[in-house]
Amino acid sequence: MTSNGTNWTVDSVRSADGTTIAYETAGEGPPIVLVGGAFNDRSTTRPLAAALTADFTVYGYDRRGRGDSGDTGPYTVQREIEDVAALIDRAGGGARLYGLSSGAILAAYAAAEGVPVSGLALFEPPFQAGPHGGRKPGLAERLSELVSSGRRDEAVALFLTDAVGVPAEAVTGMRDAPEWAWMAGLAHTLAYDTTVTGYGELPADRLTAITAPTVVLDSTGSPPWLRDAAAATAEVIPGATHLSLAGGFHEVPPEVLAPALRDALLG
């Protein structure tokens, strides 16, 4: 397939529990694995991947339960960490990692557990820092119940209000957007993202185990709680740097993000 003139090679790898994880790769240079967040699969990370192919061999993948990847139950965060490890092994036994949102938490946990990560970039891991409060208990269970009863739209709305902090009136307006059907199609994975995030507390003890060179990024257009979380994450990871980039709500355009990742991860 092609995207922005990029030729992608599609393949799959088996994770430790036997689940098939689909991925695509392109580019030349040291490998980098992109770990998406909620409502992401490899198609949504592809614009950034394409922008990185001049400097990296890029691996974009479907997290379990998404796209062409399998979904062996019961779900645990450890299995998603094992998925990342399997991709890094396929990439040659060592790689840079870029994670977005809940994917940033997965990437950080993989690095903290000793998966061979040679450089780590975390974009707005949604931890709670400062006076912003934590997640409500039972959110993952409520999301799963809504999806199992066929109420995918309600699950998307609940996640947006309770996990992301989108005002309820804004969510009502989003329901008519073309992206809504896409989000509803991934509603069954929202409990996974919520489980990764937990109640939002910054796991300082776990993050201090990271030894890979790390940059934590945020967008100037994101709400204060996400920007504070990025700064707090950088403070507890040994030697990490914190970088703010011009962007929108929880996103930075690939043409801005890709050069910053190149500079941070390749020097």
PLY file of the C-alpha trace (Angstrom):
ply
format ascii 1.0
element vertex 267
property float x
property float y
property float z
element edge 266
property int vertex1
property int vertex2
end_header
0.00 0.00 0.00
1.04 3.60 -0.32
0.51 6.72 1.77
1.99 10.07 0.87
4.08 8.26 -1.76
5.47 5.83 0.81
5.61 2.11 0.04
4.64 0.02 3.04
5.44 -3.62 3.64
2.69 -5.33 5.64
3.47 -8.29 7.87
2.63 -9.72 11.29
4.40 -11.08 14.34
3.21 -13.37 17.12
3.25 -12.01 20.64
4.21 -14.10 23.66
0.62 -15.33 24.17
0.29 -16.31 20.51
-1.74 -13.28 19.42
-1.06 -12.09 15.88
0.03 -8.44 15.79
-0.19 -6.79 12.36
2.29 -4.12 11.38
3.60 -2.19 8.40
7.10 -0.89 7.83
8.87 1.52 5.51
11.92 3.74 5.37
15.63 3.44 5.96
17.70 3.93 9.07
17.48 2.77 12.68
14.14 1.18 13.61
11.42 3.06 15.47
8.14 1.54 16.64
5.08 3.82 16.89
2.63 2.98 19.68
-0.76 4.64 19.18
-3.26 5.71 21.80
-7.04 5.49 22.05
-8.91 5.50 18.72
-5.60 4.75 16.94
-4.49 1.93 14.71
-1.64 1.88 12.23
-3.61 3.95 9.72
-3.91 6.90 12.12
-0.20 6.90 12.96
0.74 6.55 9.28
1.10 10.30 8.51
3.74 10.62 11.24
5.32 7.36 10.11
5.60 8.65 6.55
7.26 11.82 7.80
9.85 9.73 9.68
10.83 7.36 6.87
13.67 9.57 5.62
15.52 8.97 8.90
14.12 5.75 10.37
12.84 2.34 9.45
9.36 2.90 10.84
7.12 0.20 12.31
3.46 1.15 12.69
1.20 -1.51 14.15
-2.34 -2.33 15.16
-2.53 -2.69 18.91
-4.36 -5.86 19.91
-8.08 -5.68 19.22
-7.60 -3.17 16.40
-7.27 -3.38 12.64
-5.77 -6.69 11.52
-4.37 -7.72 14.91
-5.84 -10.44 17.07
-7.34 -10.02 20.52
-6.72 -12.92 22.89
-8.50 -12.53 26.22
-8.50 -11.84 29.03
-6.90 -8.43 28.51
-3.91 -7.39 30.60
-1.51 -4.48 30.21
1.37 -6.95 30.39
0.22 -8.55 27.15
0.40 -5.20 25.38
3.93 -4.72 26.72
4.76 -8.14 25.28
3.34 -7.00 21.93
5.79 -4.09 21.93
8.61 -6.46 22.83
7.70 -8.79 19.95
7.80 -5.90 17.48
11.16 -4.73 18.77
12.49 -8.26 18.45
11.22 -8.36 14.86
12.93 -5.01 14.23
16.28 -6.56 15.09
16.34 -6.79 18.85
16.50 -3.07 19.63
14.61 0.05 18.53
13.49 3.53 19.37
9.96 3.82 20.71
7.45 6.62 20.20
4.22 6.45 22.16
1.14 8.68 22.05
-1.18 9.08 25.05
-1.97 5.62 26.48
0.59 4.33 23.97
3.15 6.56 25.66
2.43 4.79 28.93
2.85 1.40 27.24
6.13 2.53 25.67
7.38 3.80 29.03
6.44 0.57 30.81
8.17 -1.51 28.12
11.35 0.50 28.55
11.09 0.29 32.35
10.84 -3.52 32.16
14.09 -3.78 30.23
12.75 -4.26 26.70
15.73 -3.19 24.51
14.80 0.43 23.80
17.62 2.64 22.51
15.63 5.87 22.65
12.21 6.78 24.02
9.79 9.56 23.01
6.56 9.99 24.98
3.81 12.31 23.78
1.46 13.47 26.55
1.15 10.32 28.67
-2.19 10.94 30.42
-1.04 10.73 34.00
-2.54 13.01 36.62
-0.20 15.65 38.00
-1.04 18.69 40.05
-4.58 19.72 41.05
-6.40 17.89 38.28
-7.90 14.92 40.07
-7.82 11.26 39.10
-9.93 8.83 37.13
-13.17 7.50 38.52
-12.94 3.87 39.70
-14.71 1.31 37.55
-14.43 3.18 34.25
-12.95 0.23 32.35
-15.71 -2.04 33.61
-18.43 0.45 32.64
-16.95 0.81 29.16
-16.86 -2.95 28.70
-20.47 -3.29 29.88
-21.66 -0.64 27.42
-19.86 -2.30 24.50
-21.08 -5.79 25.42
-24.67 -4.50 25.40
-24.23 -2.91 21.99
-24.11 0.68 23.26
-20.90 1.68 21.51
-21.89 5.32 21.07
-22.43 5.63 24.81
-19.05 4.03 25.46
-17.32 6.55 23.20
-19.13 9.43 24.90
-18.27 8.13 28.37
-14.60 7.76 27.48
-14.43 11.25 26.00
-16.02 12.89 29.04
-14.56 10.82 31.88
-11.13 9.86 30.51
-10.26 12.70 28.14
-12.16 15.53 29.83
-14.16 16.68 26.81
-17.22 18.70 27.92
-20.51 16.82 27.47
-21.91 19.48 25.16
-18.85 19.18 22.91
-19.30 15.42 22.75
-22.91 15.95 21.64
-21.64 18.06 18.77
-19.07 15.42 17.83
-21.70 12.76 17.22
-22.49 14.16 13.76
-18.84 14.23 12.68
-17.65 11.60 10.19
-14.99 10.47 12.69
-17.65 9.30 15.15
-18.32 6.03 13.32
-14.59 5.31 13.35
-14.40 5.90 17.09
-17.46 3.72 17.73
-15.79 0.95 15.74
-12.90 0.96 18.21
-15.08 1.31 21.32
-14.27 -2.23 22.47
-10.61 -1.20 22.97
-11.34 1.84 25.15
-11.38 -0.31 28.26
-7.86 -1.37 27.32
-6.64 2.23 27.17
-8.35 2.97 30.47
-6.71 -0.07 32.07
-3.29 1.06 30.81
-3.85 4.49 32.34
-5.27 3.15 35.59
-6.48 5.83 37.98
-3.97 8.23 36.52
-1.43 8.40 39.32
2.10 9.11 38.15
3.97 5.80 38.76
7.24 7.46 39.73
8.86 4.29 41.12
8.20 2.44 37.88
9.37 5.25 35.62
12.64 5.74 37.47
13.72 2.32 36.15
13.91 3.70 32.59
17.51 3.94 31.38
16.93 4.79 27.70
17.51 8.40 26.60
14.04 9.92 26.85
12.18 12.97 25.60
8.67 13.81 26.81
6.66 16.04 24.51
3.49 18.08 24.74
1.46 20.37 22.51
0.99 24.07 23.20
-2.68 23.57 22.26
-3.35 20.87 24.86
-5.14 21.50 28.18
-3.01 22.24 31.25
-3.49 18.80 32.80
-1.87 17.05 29.84
0.98 19.53 29.66
1.54 19.24 33.41
1.57 15.46 33.07
4.28 15.66 30.40
6.42 17.90 32.57
5.95 15.69 35.63
6.79 12.55 33.64
10.02 14.12 32.40
10.96 15.05 35.95
10.85 11.47 37.26
12.53 9.66 34.33
16.31 9.85 34.85
17.92 12.30 32.44
14.73 12.92 30.46
14.12 16.17 28.61
10.79 17.97 28.19
9.82 19.64 24.94
6.73 21.68 24.04
5.76 21.88 20.36
3.27 24.06 18.51
0.08 22.06 17.95
-3.57 21.52 18.76
-5.52 19.54 21.36
-3.45 16.43 22.14
-1.73 16.49 18.74
1.14 18.07 16.86
1.30 18.07 13.03
3.70 15.49 11.58
5.73 18.20 9.85
6.48 19.67 13.29
6.71 16.46 15.30
8.90 14.40 12.95
11.91 16.79 12.94
11.71 17.08 16.73
11.74 13.29 17.08
14.67 13.02 14.66
16.69 15.56 16.63
15.83 14.03 20.01
16.32 10.38 19.07
19.21 10.63 16.62
21.06 13.64 18.01
0 1
1 2
2 3
3 4
4 5
5 6
6 7
7 8
8 9
9 10
10 11
11 12
12 13
13 14
14 15
15 16
16 17
17 18
18 19
19 20
20 21
21 22
22 23
23 24
24 25
25 26
26 27
27 28
28 29
29 30
30 31
31 32
32 33
33 34
34 35
35 36
36 37
37 38
38 39
39 40
40 41
41 42
42 43
43 44
44 45
45 46
46 47
47 48
48 49
49 50
50 51
51 52
52 53
53 54
54 55
55 56
56 57
57 58
58 59
59 60
60 61
61 62
62 63
63 64
64 65
65 66
66 67
67 68
68 69
69 70
70 71
71 72
72 73
73 74
74 75
75 76
76 77
77 78
78 79
79 80
80 81
81 82
82 83
83 84
84 85
85 86
86 87
87 88
88 89
89 90
90 91
91 92
92 93
93 94
94 95
95 96
96 97
97 98
98 99
99 100
100 101
101 102
102 103
103 104
104 105
105 106
106 107
107 108
108 109
109 110
110 111
111 112
112 113
113 114
114 115
115 116
116 117
117 118
118 119
119 120
120 121
121 122
122 123
123 124
124 125
125 126
126 127
127 128
128 129
129 130
130 131
131 132
132 133
133 134
134 135
135 136
136 137
137 138
138 139
139 140
140 141
141 142
142 143
143 144
144 145
145 146
146 147
147 148
148 149
149 150
150 151
151 152
152 153
153 154
154 155
155 156
156 157
157 158
158 159
159 160
160 161
161 162
162 163
163 164
164 165
165 166
166 167
167 168
168 169
169 170
170 171
171 172
172 173
173 174
174 175
175 176
176 177
177 178
178 179
179 180
180 181
181 182
182 183
183 184
184 185
185 186
186 187
187 188
188 189
189 190
190 191
191 192
192 193
193 194
194 195
195 196
196 197
197 198
198 199
199 200
200 201
201 202
202 203
203 204
204 205
205 206
206 207
207 208
208 209
209 210
210 211
211 212
212 213
213 214
214 215
215 216
216 217
217 218
218 219
219 220
220 221
221 222
222 223
223 224
224 225
225 226
226 227
227 228
228 229
229 230
230 231
231 232
232 233
233 234
234 235
235 236
236 237
237 238
238 239
239 240
240 241
241 242
242 243
243 244
244 245
245 246
246 247
247 248
248 249
249 250
250 251
251 252
252 253
253 254
254 255
255 256
256 257
257 258
258 259
259 260
260 261
261 262
262 263
263 264
264 265
265 266
